[in-house]
Amino acid sequence: MNTNTAPDFIRARIAADLAAGKNDGRLVTRFPPEPNGYLHIGHAKSICLNFGVARENPGGVCHLRFDDTNPTKEEVEYAESIMRDVRWLGFDWGDKLFYASDYFERFHAYAIELIKMGKAYVCSLTPEEIRAYRGTLTEPGRDSPYRNRSVAENLDLFARMRAGEFADGTHILRAKIDMASPNLNMRDPAIYRIRKTSHHRTGDRWCLYPMYDFAHCLSDAIERITHSLCTLEFEDHRPLYDWFLDTLGTPYHPQQIEFARLNLTYTVMSKRKLLQLVHERLVDGWDDPRMLTISGLRRRGYTPAAIRNFCELIGLSKKDSRIDMGVLENCVRADLDENAPRRMAVLKPLKVIIDNYPDDLVEELTAENHPKRPELGTRQVPFCKEIYIERDDFLEEPPPKFFRLAPGREVRLRFAYLVTCQAVERDPKSGEITALHCTYDPKSRGGTAPDGRKVKGTLHWVSARHGARAEVRLYDRLFLSEDPEADKAVDFKQNLNPDSLTVLSDCWLEPSLGQGAEGQNYQFERQGYFYADPASASAAKPVFNRTVGLRDTWAKERGRD
């Protein structure tokens, strides 16, 4: 989908390294999520990049590695969801599935090596004291009073930390680098902390766990990663990444390269904030179709191809920016316009009684499944005396350029006949219109007038006798503001859109859209693109989620009102 012929800066760097024979001509990337939440659209960009560059180069390999070093936030559910999402996007790691927890003994050995080198020490400051000693962006930090403990004392304390003698927070192991460094990440960062918490893979074997910055670079080195591709927030961590590997003299030293993370309008990309929405029940779980999680997008009806095309279209840069949500939606429309079969669905039904149509007659009318792809064939749609049309397709006093149904006006029923409205029925109490009485032209089957008269309006419809009742969920953007986090003084949840979900419980669909359509995408003619919700397969009636609306020019392009 990307029409750019020049490679992005990362692919150009990789091509140059391969041409120069660097890393013995190997290319190994990795996608290294922490299993502490569900993946979102931002992760899709990283997945497409890391697996994509490996796929594009002969012999290239991409690992899936879980950086599972914080058992207080990690769950098996999250790891399973991540694997499911990566596969759904169209990528596979083969036999290259790894866990940082597999390397805990090796990390521990590296930590002891740093202590013996005089490059790490056990610090007994409280977390609050550590923050106070750290300094600021304009003021250097201060040395911990425990910084000059002897190697023997540090080894003893570290061994006792592993043995579980101390409570959480009483000691940490820190690297001894430079408390005056302008880079705060280099001011004696923590390497290990005590966490007396069971790990989802190692159980209770450990009560101290490595910090992310320590484990991440060593995992890359252990797996012989050649290019460690990560987002810009890790740029300031790169000196620490290199310091650990250089100081320890690891046999392999991957090259970290940063790129701008994906920021989209009308959403948040923080897993912590997404978790907050889930835990506070402001959404219906991680797979709520309003969420920009991959599982939420999948349940809404987004396709893997559309997301991959979106990631290719936006490309890579070294500068953070905010992408308009419309760009993603257009990628979804483009894919579904090409591939989604067409169906008719009436979301806000109004009954139409065709008075001169035989009471017991049922016709099977031929309808095309896709106007631009005849190879997708046709289907039979039942037509009878009573049908439903959209309530909005009738007005008693139509304004100019309203070409739909009105008293005395003739319109075309898609694939069927020309009908003319003759009268209306009303509720005697409310006065609301409850039905329309029409007549049809028996000679206009297929929607063509036999005398060549022109009819401007074309309406979709569903047989009242044969249609399938369904629930339809109309999703809008989850937040009202383009940047829900712009005002730091305001809780981002104050920007939630109260109208992000509208449930229509009495919709009528073509019979083929009844039970059994789960997991399929469709275009509902004149309505938008919809997805049969597989999570609702056991519901009393089918549930369809609106994936995305039609283009604003859709009606004009097809000659409809």
N, C-alpha and C positions, 0 to 999 in steps of 0.2 A: 504493500500500500504506500510505503514511503517512496517518493519519486526522487529523493536525493541520490546521486550516483557516488558522491564522495563518502568514504567511510567516516564514522564518528571518531573522536579522538582516542577512544579506548580500542576500537578495532584497528585503528591505524597503529597504535602502540603495539598491540599484539602481533600484527602483521610484520612490523619491523623486528620484533624480538624473534619471531620464527625465522625470518629471512636471515638474521644474524646468527642463527643456531643457538641462541640463548636457551638455557635450561635443557640442553641436549635435544632441542627441537620439540620438547614436550609442551603441551598446553593443558593445564588442569585448573579449572575454576571450581567454585563451590557456592552453594546457596546455604547460608548458615543461620536459620531462624532459631530464636529462643522459643521453646514450647510453653509460652506463658499467655497465649491468646490465639485467636484465629487470624489468619492472614487477611490483608486488605488489598485494595487496588494498588497501593504503593509497593507492596511486596511483589505484585505481578510484574512490575517494571524490572525489579531485580531478578526475578525468576527468568523472564524472557531474555535478559541480558546474559546472565551467567550460563544458563543452559543453551541459549542461542549461539553465543560465540563458540562454545564447545562443539555444537552441532555443525556450525559453518566451516570448521577447520578439520581436515582429515586427521583422525587420531585424537581429536580433542575429547576431553572427559570433564564432566561436571559432577561433583559430589553433592549429595544432600547430607548435611551435618547438623544435628541438633546441638546447639550450645546450651546444654542443660546443666548449668552450674549454680542455679538458684532454686533449690527444692521448695522454697516457701511459696513460689508463684507458678510452678510448673505442674502440668497434669498430662496423663496419658491421652486424655481426650484431645488435647491441643496438638500433640504429636500426630495422632491419627488424622485429625482434620487437615493438618499441613500436608501430609502425604497425599491425601485425597485431592486437595486443591492443586498440587503440583501436577499430578497425573491428569486431572481434568483439563488443565491448561494445555496439555499436549506434550508434556515432558516426562522423561523417566531417567532414573539414576542407575538402573541396572543393579549391579552388585556393589555400588559405591554408596551405601548407606552407613553413616557413622554417627557416633555420639561423643561429645566431649567427655561424658562420664566414663567412656571406655579408657580414657587417658588419665584418670585421676591419680593412679600410682606414678605415672611418669611426670605429671605436673608436680606432685609432691617431691619427687626426686630432684626436679629442677629447682624447686624452692629451697631445698636443703643445700643444693649447690651454690645458690646465690648467698645463703647465709655463710657458708664456708669461705666464700670469696670476699666477705665483708660488704656485700652489696644488698643485704636485706637484714631487717631487725624486727624483733617483736616490740610493738608499741602498746603501752598500757594507758594511753590517754582515753578519755571518754569520747564518744562521737562528737559531742558539743565542743570539747577542747580541741579535737583534731580540726574542726572547722575554723575555730578561732586562730589556731596556729598556722593555718594554711595561707593566710594573707588574702590579698585581693588582686584584681587586675593591675592596680597601680602601686601596690605595696607588696614587698617580698614576704614570704612566709618565715616562720621561726622554727628552728630545730626542735624536735621533740626532746624532752629531757631523757628519753629512753633510747635515743638514736645511737649512743656510743656504748651500748651494752656489748659485752664481749661475745665472740663467736660461740664460746662454750655455753654462756647463759642463754643466748638466742636459740641454740640447738636444743637445750634442755626445755625451755619454755615452749618451743614449737612442738616438741615431742609430747609434752603434757597437754598442749592444746588438742593434738590429735587423739590422745587417750581419753579426752572428755573430762579433764579435771576442772575446767573453767566454765563459767556461765557465758551465755551469749553476750557479746559486747565488751567483755572484760579485756580482751587482747585482740590485736590484729597483727598480721605480718605485713610489713611495708618494705618496698624497695627503697634503697638508699641512693638517691640521685642528686637533686639540687633544689633545696627549699627556696632559693632565690631565682629560680628559672622564670622567665616571662610566660612560659607555658605552664598553666596550673596543673596540667596532667603529669608534669614531670616533678612535681613537688612531693616526692616520697609517696607515690600512690600505694594504696592497699593491694596486697597480693592474695591474702587469705583472710577469711573471717570465720568466726565460730557460728555454726548454725546447728543446733541440736534438733534437727528435723529430718524425718525419713525422706529418702530420695526415691522417686518413682521407678528407678532402675537399680540402684545400688542398695536400697533398703536402709538399714541402720549401720552400715559398715563405716560411714564417715560422719563426723560431727563438725568438720571444718571443710569449707568449700572454696575453690579458687575464684577470684574476681574475673569478670568478663575479659578485661583487657589483657590479663595474664594468660588465661586459657585460650583466648581466641587466636592470638598470634602463634602460640605453641601448637595448637591443633592444626593450623595452616602448615606449619613447618613439618609436623609429624606426617601429614598426608601428602607432603611434597607438592603443595599447591604452587602454581607458577604465578598466577595473577589473582590477587585478593581484591575483588571489586566491591566497593562499599560506598555509602552515601556521604555527602559532604560533612555531616556532623562528626565524622570520624577523621577528618583531615587533621585536626589538632591532636588526635591520638596517634597519628602515624609516627612521630618521634619516639613515643613510648613503645609502639609496636616494634620499631627497629632496635630500640635500646635493649629490650628483652632478648631478641634474637642475636644481636651482636655480642652482648655481654655473655650470654650462655654459649655462644659459638655453635649454634645449631647447624647441622650439615646442610640444611636447606633454608633459604631466606626468601620467602615470597615477596613480590612487589605489590604493595598496596596502592591502588588507584581509586580516586574518589570521583563521584559524579553527583549531580544534583538530584535530590529526592523528588518524588512526585507530590505536588500539592494541587488539589482540585478545589474549585469553588463549591460552596454550599456543603462542605463536609469537614470532618476532622480526621487526622491520620495518626493520632496517638493511640496506641493499643491501650494505654492506661485510661484514656477517656472513653474509648469504645467499651472497655470493660465496665466502666462506671455506668454507661447507658444500659448495659445488660443487667448488672447487679441491682440497679435502682428501678428496673422494670419499665424503663422509658421506651424500650423497644421490646419486641417479642423474641429475644434471644439473638445469638450471634448470626443466625441465618435469616433474620428479619430482612425482607427485600428492600427496606429503606436504608439498610446499612451498606456501606461500601466495602464490606468484607467480601472475599471471593465467594464464600458460601452464600452470602446474601444476594450477590449479583447472579449467582447460578440459579437460586430459587426464584429470582425475579424474571429470569429468562434470558439474561445476557449469555452470549455464546463465547466459547474459548477463542474462536477465530476473531471475533470482534475485539476482544481484549488484547490479543496479540497484535492485531492491526493498529490499535490505539497506541500501544507501547512503541511500535515501529514508527508511527506517524509523528509522535511528539519528540522522538529522538533523545539524545543525550547532550548534556551541557555541563559546564562547570559553575553555573550560576543558578541559584534557586529562583523559581518563578511559580506563578499560579496559573494552572491550565483551566480554561472554562469548561464546566461540566458538559456544555453543548458539544464539545469536541468528542468526548467519549460517547455521548448519545448518538451523534452522527455516525460514528463507527458501527454502533449497534444497528442503527437503521439501515446502513448500507449492506450489512451482512444479511439481515432479516429480509430486506426488500428483495434480495437475490434468492433467498433460500426458503423463506417461510411460505407454506401454502396458504391460500386465501379461504376464508370462511365468512359466513354471515352470522352476526350476533346482535341482538337487540338488548341494550343495557337498561333502558328506561321505557318499558313497553307500553304501547297504546294499541288496543285491539281494533282491527279493521274487519268489518263484515262485508263481504262482497255479495250484495243482495241477488244479483242475477247469475251467480255461479251455482251450479247444481249442488244440492246439499250433500249427496253421497259420493261425489266425484273427488278422487285424489289423483293428481298427475305427478309423474316423476320428471322433473325438468333437469336438463343437462347444464352443469355449471363448470367452468374451467377452474382448475386448481391454482393456476398461476398465469397471469396475462402475458408474461414474457418468456415462459418456459413450457411450451406445449408438451415436452417430454414428460412432464409431471401429470399429464392426463386430465381427466374430468371426473366428476362425481354426479350422482343423482340426488336432487333436492326435492322433497315432497311439497306439493302446493295444494291447498284446499280452500274452502269457503271462508274460513276465519284465519287471519294471520295477525302477527304483531309487527308494528313499525316503531321507530323511535318517537317518543312523545315530542321531542324537539323538532321533528320533521312535519309537524302540523301547526298552523297558526290560523285562527279565525280571521284575523285582520292582518294579513301579511304586509310587511314594508316593501318598498321597491327592491328589486334584485333578490327577493326571496323566491326561489324557484321550486320549493318543495310543495307539500300538499296544503290546500286551502279549500274552502267551500267553492264548488263549481270548477275547480282546477284539476287538470289531468297530469299525472306523472307516470313515470315508468318504474315498474317493480323489477329489480335486477333479475335477469334470466327468465322473467315471467311474462307479464302482460302490462298493458296500459290500463290504469284505473282512474276514475273520476270521483271526487268526494261529492256526495249528495246531501248528507245530513249528519248530525252529531247526536249522541246520547249523553245525558248528564246525570250526575248523582242528584236526586231531588233535594237533598239537604244542603250539600256543599256547593252544588252548581258546577263541580269539576267534570270535565269531559271524560267519560268512561269508555266510549267507543265511537268509531266512525262508520258510517254506512256509505259504501262506494258501489259503483258498477264497473264492470270491466268490458273491454273490447275483445270478444272471443277470437277475432281474426288477428290479434296483435301478439300472438305467442312468440316468445323470444324478445319481446320489448320493441318490436318494429311496427309502426303504423302501416296498415295496408295501403292507405291512400297517400303516404309520403308526408303526412303532417308532422311538424316538428314539436317535440316535447323536450323541454329543457331539464327538468328534474328527474333524477334517478335515485330511488331509495332501496336500501336493503331491507330485508324482512325475514321472518321465521314463521313457519306453520304453527298455529296455535294448537293443533291437534297432535303434531308429531315432534315439536321442538323439545329440547332438553332444558330443564330448569337448572340454573347455576348461580353460584355466587361469584361476583367479579370484584376484585380489589384494585382500586385506582391509587397508585402511589405517586406522590409528589416528592420534592426535595425535602430532606430531613430537617434542614435548617433554613431560616428566613434570610440570613445574612450570607453574602458571598464568602466572608471570612468570619466564621463564628468565634474565632479566638482573637480577633483584632483588638478588642478592648479588654486588656488584662484585668481591669478592675471589675469586670462583669463576668459572672459564671457563664461559661459557654452554653450551658443548658438553657439559659434564658432565651437563646436564639432558636430553640426548637420550634418547628413549624407545627402548629396544632392541627393543620389540615393536611398533614403528610400522608394520611391514609383515609380513603373514603371507601366504605363497603356497600356494594349494591347487592342486595340479597335476593332479588326477584328478577333475574335476567333470563332471557330465552335465547337458546343457541340452536344451530343446526343439529339434527339428531346425531350426526357423526361425532359431535363434541361432547357426548355424554360420558359415562364412566368408561375408563380405559384409555383416555387420551393423555394421561399424566406424562409429564416430561417432554411434551411436544410444544414447539413454537408455532404460532399462527399469526397471520394478519387478519384481524377482524375488519372487514371492509368498511371504510370511512371512519374507523374508530382508533386504530393503532395496532401495535404488536402486543400479543398476549401469550402467556405461558401457562400451560396446565400444571398447576402446583402439585408436584409429586408428594409433598409432605401432607397433602390433604386427601390422599387416595382413599382413605377409609371414611371420609365424610359422607353424609347422606346425599349430597349432590356435589358435582364437580366444582372446583374452585380455580379460577383463572386470575393470574396476576398480570396487570398491565406492565409490560416491559418498558416501553417507550411509546410516546405518541407519534403520529405521522408528521412528516415535514409540513411546514406551513403552506407550502405550495402544492401539497398532495392533491387537493380537490381540483385546483386549476389545471394541473398536469393531466388529470384524467377526465377533464371536461365535466366535473360535477360541482354542484353547489356546496 
